[in-house]
């Protein structure tokens, strides 16, 4: 199955967390199983990577099937 990114908002919804809380957790390394955050050099901004496949495995749910129309 192809790994893909999932938006922070969607991941927060699945985890039952506020989006900002999830971002802080990822920054502090709370979910290394499926997410990481990198601070842009010379900036206050962060880049978040959340692997959808690993998140679904972590939550023990089936990954939604995507259909092409």
KOLTORGU-701159 format. One line per 5 residues: their letters; for each residue z, x, y of N, C-alpha, C, O, CB. Coordinates in steps of 0.05 Angstrom, whole numbers, plus 5000, padded with zeros to 4 digits. Each point is the difference from the previous one (the first is absolute). Glycine has a CB too. Layout:
A) Z:X:Y:Z:X:Y:Z:X:Y:Z:X:Y:Z:X:Y  ...
***
This chain:
XXXXX) 5000:5017:4976:5000:4983:5024:5000:5018:5025:5015:5019:5001:5009:4944:4974  4960:5031:5044:4997:5016:5024:5024:4997:5018:5009:4977:5005:4941:5018:4992  5061:5027:5012:5023:5000:5019:4989:4993:5027:4978:5009:5008:5048:5025:4965  4989:4951:5042:4992:4993:5027:5025:4996:5017:5022:4996:4991:4936:4983:4992  5037:5023:5043:5022:4997:5019:5005:4970:5004:4983:4983:4996:5005:5060:5027
XXXXX) 5037:4951:4985:5007:4973:5007:5013:5002:5028:5014:5019:5006:4993:4966:4945  4989:4995:5065:5011:5000:5027:5030:4998:4999:5012:4988:4982:4946:4990:5036  5055:5035:5002:5029:5000:5002:5011:4972:5001:5021:4994:4988:4977:5051:5035  4988:4938:4992:5010:4972:5002:5000:4985:4974:5019:4986:4994:4963:5014:5052  4997:5004:4938:4998:4987:4973:5022:5011:4981:5012:4985:4986:4938:5008:5021
XXXXX) 5054:5034:4994:5020:5012:4983:5028:4990:5007:5016:4995:4983:4955:5046:5012  5034:4957:5031:5026:4990:5009:5005:4972:4990:5022:4993:4992:4975:5036:5049  4982:4955:4961:5002:4972:4990:5006:4999:4971:5018:4985:4991:4949:5000:5044  5020:5031:4949:5004:5001:4971:5028:5010:4993:5013:4991:4981:4939:5017:5012  5059:5011:5023:5026:5011:4995:5022:4983:5013:5024:5005:4994:4956:5040:5005
XXXXX) 5013:4935:5017:5020:4983:5013:5015:5015:5022:5024:4995:5004:4981:4980:4953  4981:5043:5057:5013:5016:5021:4985:4995:5027:4976:4994:5000:5039:5041:4966  4999:4969:5056:4986:5000:5025:4982:5025:5001:5006:5020:4988:5032:4955:5035  4940:5023:4991:4980:5022:5001:5013:5025:5011:4996:5022:4988:4967:4945:5018  5051:5031:5016:5012:5025:5012:5020:5012:4981:5003:5025:4999:4991:4956:5046
XXXXX) 5021:5003:4940:5019:5011:4980:4985:5016:4979:5009:5022:4992:5023:4940:5017  4947:5027:4981:4984:5014:4980:4989:5026:5011:5001:5021:4986:4986:4936:4993  5004:5043:5046:4990:5025:5012:5021:5021:5001:4995:5023:4993:4973:4950:5034  5056:5020:4982:5022:5019:5001:5008:5010:4972:5004:5024:4996:5013:4953:5046  4984:5005:4939:5006:5008:4972:4979:5021:4990:5007:5020:4988:5014:4935:5003
XXXXX) 4954:5040:5015:4979:5018:4991:5002:5027:5014:4997:5021:4988:4972:4940:5003  5037:5038:5035:5004:5025:5015:5023:5017:4988:4998:5025:5000:4985:4952:5041  5037:5010:4949:5023:5014:4988:4998:5005:4970:5019:5008:4987:5008:4971:5049  4949:5015:4953:4995:5006:4972:5012:4981:4980:5005:5008:4977:4992:5038:5038  5009:4930:4993:5013:4980:4983:4982:4990:4977:5011:4992:4979:5016:4995:5060
XXXXX) 4947:5013:4964:4982:4989:4980:4979:5020:4992:4976:4995:5003:5032:4959:5015  5000:5070:4971:4980:5020:4993:4982:4991:4977:4980:5013:4995:5052:5022:5021  4977:4945:4970:4984:4990:4977:4973:4989:5009:4980:5002:4984:5062:4987:4993  4956:5001:5047:4975:4988:5009:4992:5004:5029:4979:4992:5008:5030:4975:4958  5008:5047:5050:4994:5002:5028:5008:5027:5012:5018:5014:4990:4988:4937:5013
XXXXX) 4980:5057:5018:5008:5024:5015:4992:4995:5029:4983:4984:5007:5011:5046:4952  5019:4986:5059:4994:4999:5028:4997:5028:5011:5015:5018:4992:5011:4938:5012  4956:5047:5014:4995:5026:5012:5000:4996:5031:4987:4982:5010:4985:5035:4950  5044:4999:5053:5001:4999:5030:4977:5016:5011:4996:5024:4993:5054:4969:5007  4934:4995:5017:4978:5014:5013:5011:5023:5018:5019:4995:5015:4952:4963:4984
XXXXX) 5018:5065:4998:5009:5023:5015:4996:4996:5030:4979:4991:5009:5009:5039:4953  5033:4976:5053:4999:4996:5029:5000:4971:5010:4993:4994:5022:4983:5048:4979  5033:4940:4981:5000:4972:5006:5025:4987:4990:5014:5011:4983:4936:4988:5016  5056:4977:5011:5023:4985:4990:4991:4980:4978:5016:4985:4989:5007:5020:5055  4951:4995:4950:4988:4981:4981:5001:5010:4972:4998:5024:4994:4973:4959:5042
XXXXX) 5031:4998:4945:5001:5006:4972:4976:4987:4986:4990:4980:5009:5060:5023:4992  4941:5010:4977:4980:4989:4983:5013:4993:4974:5014:5016:4988:4948:5011:5034  5034:4948:4968:5012:4991:4975:4979:4997:4978:4978:4989:5005:5058:4987:5021  4970:5034:4951:4983:4996:4977:5016:4985:4979:5021:5009:4991:4952:5033:5018  5018:4934:4983:5013:4984:4979:4979:4995:4979:4979:4987:5005:5054:4991:5027
XXXXX) 4972:5032:4944:4981:4997:4977:5005:4972:4988:5021:4995:4990:4978:5056:5001  4981:4932:5010:5002:4973:4991:5007:4998:4970:5017:4985:4991:4951:5001:5045  5017:5030:4948:5005:4999:4971:5028:5008:4993:5013:4987:4983:4939:5024:5010  5058:5010:5019:5027:5009:4994:5021:4980:5010:5021:4997:4988:4964:5050:5015  5010:4940:5020:5018:4980:5011:5002:4977:4980:5022:4991:4994:4967:5022:5053
XXXXX) 4988:4977:4943:5001:4978:4981:5014:5008:4974:5015:4984:4989:4942:4999:5030  5040:5042:4972:5014:5010:4977:5030:5000:5005:5016:4992:4983:4944:5036:5003  5048:4982:5038:5028:5002:5008:5013:4972:5000:5023:4997:4991:4967:5044:5037  4995:4939:4981:5010:4973:5002:4996:4985:4973:5010:4977:4997:4980:5023:5052  4997:5013:4932:4995:4988:4974:4985:4974:5002:5006:4980:4987:5035:5042:4996
XXXXX) 4938:4978:5034:4983:4976:5003:4971:5009:4995:4993:5023:5004:5039:4955:5029  4952:5003:4959:4971:5006:4996:4986:5002:5027:5005:4986:5019:4996:4989:4937  4981:5045:5044:4985:5004:5025:4979:4977:5002:4988:4993:4981:5018:5058:5016  4992:4938:5027:4980:4978:5004:4972:5010:4993:4993:5023:5007:5036:4956:5029  4956:5004:4952:4972:5006:4993:4983:4995:5025:5002:4978:5012:5005:5010:4939
XXXX) 4977:5031:5056:4983:4997:5023:4972:4993:4990:4989:5014:4983:5038:5019:5045  4962:4947:4984:4973:4991:4992:4981:5007:5022:5006:4998:5024:5013:4965:4947  4957:5044:5021:4979:5006:5019:4981:4976:5001:4991:4991:4979:5012:5060:5012  4992:4940:5033:4982:4976:5003:4974:5009:5011:4982:4984:5004:5057:4986:5003
***
